[in-house]
């Protein structure tokens, strides 16, 4: 771990949990001996982390990470943890510099929005595909695309629940991430991709859960 940059509390806690799982108590050990052995085992990890110059999560930080996770909210996720695929047409069209910048914007937004990396990776991949689909349409086609998806979701959710889902999705897209990290989300909220059923439901769920987490803290 010596060559890694300072890690987030969430990642440090994940490493620590993995290390804890490696502990094997001696055969016939009493519960007290098992607990004492585990404490010594984890102390070695903590000492190694500190020696490498990493900031260890405090008990309060560990509790905050666990509480956020109970709402499906990631606590300070590392942007590098977001893995997703961009459409082949986009990859072959943009130059390397622009492609790298776009991927960086998407990761910064997802991280700033406190999204679980696994969930966010699916959302980002879907956004890339939907964006390409919409870009290929003319103005009339985009109107039809929006109307078709709106009618489908209203039929599933009902008008009131659909309207609420749109509000929650736009909250997730624009009001959690701050500063430059919010730019990508603002482009989502201002376009049509947010009305894609998969994107809409995923973002609205995250928006609702984030609000609940914020109210509970």
N, C-alpha and C positions, 0 to 999 in steps of 0.2 A: 504493500500500500504506500510505500515511501514515495513513489513517483506520481501518485495521484494528487490532484489539487484538493484543497479543503472540501470535504463532502458535506452534503446537507444533513440535517438531523434525521430525516426520513431514511436516507441511504445508509447512514451510520447505524441506525437502529436495525435496518435490514441485515447489514453485515454481522451485527452483534447477534441477532437471532439465528443466523446461519451457523455462526461459531458455537453458540450455545447448544444447537442441535447435535453437534459433533461429540459432545461430552458423553462418555460411557462410564457409569459407576462400576466399581469392582463388584464382583459376585458376592452376594450375601451382605451388602452394605445396608445399614439401617437408614430410615428416611433422613435422620439428622446428618449422617455421613454423606448421603447423596447430595443434600443441600449444601453442605460445607464444601464438597468437592466441586460442585457446580460454581460456587462463589469464587473459588480459587481459579477455576478454569476461565471464567469471565474476566477476572482481574488481570490475567495474562493478556487477554485481548485488549482491555482498556489501556494497559501499560504500553502495549505495542502501538496502539493508535496515537497515544499521547507522544510517544517517542518519535513518531513519524510527522508530528506537527499538526495532527488533525484535531479539530474541535469536537469533543464528545458531546452528545446530547445530554442535557440535564434531565433529571426525572420529570421536571415540568414540561420540557420539550417532548420527551417521550410520550407523556400523557396527552399533549396537544396533538401529536401525530396520530395516536390511536383514536382520539375523539373525532378528529377530522375524518379519518378513514371509516369510522362507523356511519358517517353520512355520505360516503362515496366521494369525499373531497380529499385531494392529495395535499399534503403539507409541504410547501416549497419543493416541488418536484424538479429534478435536474432536467433542463431542456434536452440534454443528450439522450435521455431515456425514452424519448418519443421516436418511434420507428414507424414509417409509413411509406406507401408507394405512390408516386405521381404517375399520371397517365403517360403511356409511351409517346403519344403525340406531343405532349407538353415537353417531355424530356428531350425529344429530338428537335424541338423547335427553338427552345431557349438556349442561349449560350451558357457556359459553365458558371460564369460569374452571376448571372441573373438567377439561374437555377439554385445556386447555393444560397443566394440572398433570400429567395422565396421560401426555401426550406427552413432557413433560419427564422424568418418572420412567423412561419406557421408554428414552429417549435416554441418560440418565445411567447406567442399568444396562448398556446395550450398550457404551457408552464405557468404563465402569469394568471391564467384562469383557474388554476388549482385543479386541473383535471387529472384523473387517474391515467397514467401513461398507456395502459392497455386499451381503455375506452377511447381516449383521445386519438390514439393511433388509427383506430377504425374510423373515427369521425373525419380525421384529416385525409385519409385515403378516399373516403366517400366524397368529401368536398372537392378533391381534385377531379374525380370522375364526373361529378355533376357539373362542375364548372366548365369542363370541356364539352359536355352535352349541350349546355345552354349557349356556349359561345358559338356553336355551329348553327344556331337558329337565327332566323330573321326576326324583326320586331313582332310580326304577327304570330310567329311560332312561339315566341317567348310568352306572349299573352295567353296563348292556348295552353302552354306548358304550366303556367302558374294556375290558370283556372281549373285545369284538369286535376292537379294535385290538391288544390284547395277544396274542390268538391269532394274528392276522395276522402280527405281527412275530416271534413265536416260530417260526412256520412258515417265515419267510424266514431268520432269523438262527440259530435254535436257541436253546434255553433259556439256556445259559451265556452266549452272546454277547449275548442280549437283556438279561439281568440286568446284564452289564457295561456295556451301552449306557445303561441307566437310571442306573447309578452315575456314569458319565462325564457324562451330561446334567445330573444334579443338581449335580455339581461345577461345571460351566460356569455353571449358573444361580445358585449360591449362594456359591461359595468364591473367586471371582476378584475381583469387585467388592467394595469395602469401604464401611463406613459406610452412610449413607442410600442410596447408589447401589445397594446390594444388596437393598433392600426389594422392588423389583419382581420380581427373580429368586427371592426366597424365596416370593413368592405363586405363581410359576409352579411351583416344585418342590413346593409343598404342594397343588397342584390337579391337575386331570386333563389340562390342555392339554399338559403335557410328554410325555404318552403318545401324542399325535398323531404318526403315523409321520414326517411331514416335520420337525416340531419335534424329535422324539426323535433322529433321525439327524443333524440339523444341529448340535444342541447336544452330542451325544455326540462327534461328530468334533472340534468346537472344544475340548471338555474334554480329549480325548486329546492333541491338538496342543499345547494350552497346557501340559499336564504335561510333554510332551517338550521343549518350549522352556525351561520352568523348570529341568528337569534338566540341560539343556545349557548353561545360563548360570551 
